[in-house]
């Protein structure tokens, strides 16, 4: 199996389930390393020190979770990446919601994509 080349720079949002609960933080990175992209840059906090999206399990949004989301999105933007990948639908939902903050505007915007979608769009058989 091979991957089509993409001229995009990526960063990765660790999901709490894979990272903390399952202790499988390296698996998504192994997949990302196989992708043919312009670059991969870890955020300031990753792996053991990764920040949560602020809404694991059935927790609702509050000012604390919103502050975590804003901090995480700023870290993603600071990498210079075009796309933030994640393996968690809750991360996608809540980080996307945080990007709609009317006061912070474009400061938080980054394309957010599920890692499986990127693999599905770029993988091919030789």
N, C-alpha and C positions, 0 to 999 in steps of 0.2 A: 504494500500500500504506500502511496506517495501523496503529497499535498501540493496543490497549486500554489504558486508564489503570490503573495499579497504584499503590497507596499504600505503596510500599516504597522504602526508601533502599538504594542499591547502592554497592559498591566493586568493584574489579576486580583480580584477581591476574594479572599478566603471565606468560605462559608463556615459557619459555626459547626454544622453537622460533620463535615469532612475534617475540619481542622481540629476542633476541640473534642467532639464526641467520639468520632471514629479514628482520630489520630492518623489521618491519611493526607496530610498536607502536601506530600511530595507527588502524589498521583496526578493531580491536574498539571503540575509543572512539567512532569515527564511528557504529557500530551502536548503542552505548549511548546516544549523544546523541539518537537517533531514538526511543528508548523513552520512553513517557510515565510517568515514575516520580516519586515524591515528592522524590527528590534523588539526586545522584551525588557521591561524595566520594573523591578519590584517597587512597591510603594514604601514609604518610610517605615511603617509597621507591617510586617508580613510574617507568615509562619507562626511561630510560638507567640509573637507579640502583635499579631494581626488584630485590627479593630473590627468589631462586630458592626453590622449595618444598623444595629440598635433595636431590632425587632425579632429576635429569635423566638421560637415556639409561638405562643398566642399572646404575646405582649403587644399592647397598643402603643401608638405614637404618643409621646409626651415631649416636654422641652429637653429632657436628657437624651432621649433617643434621637431627636432632631439635631442636637449638637454633635452627636457621634456621626450622624450621616453627613453633616456639613464638613466635619473634620476629615472624614474618609474621602469625600469627593474632592476636597482641596488637595489631599495627598495624591489622589489619582491624577489630577490636573498637573501637579508639580512634576510628575514623571515625564511630561511631554508626550504622553501616549495619545493615540487617536481613539483607542477603544479600551474600555474596561471590561474584562471577561469575568464571569462568575458562574458557579455551578448551582447556585441557589435561587429559586424563584422568588423567595421572600426578599433577598437582597435586591433583585431586579425591581420588584414592586416598590420597596421603600426608598431605595436610592433614586429611582426615577421620580418618585413623588417629591423627594427633597430637592431635586433639580428644578422643580417648578416654583421654588420660593420667589415671591414677587419682589423682595427686597435685595436679594443677592444676584438676580438676573443671570447673565451668562457666566458669571464667575464659577458656577458649579457644573455647567453643562459638559458632558462627555458622553460619547456613544457607549451604551451599556448593552452587552450581548452575552447570551448564554454560550458557554464554551462548546457545548454539543452542536449548536447551530453553526459555529465557525468551522468545526470539524466536518460537519455534513456538507457545507458549501464548498469545501476545498479538497476533500479527500477523493482520490481516484485510484483505480487499479491499473497497474502497468501491464 
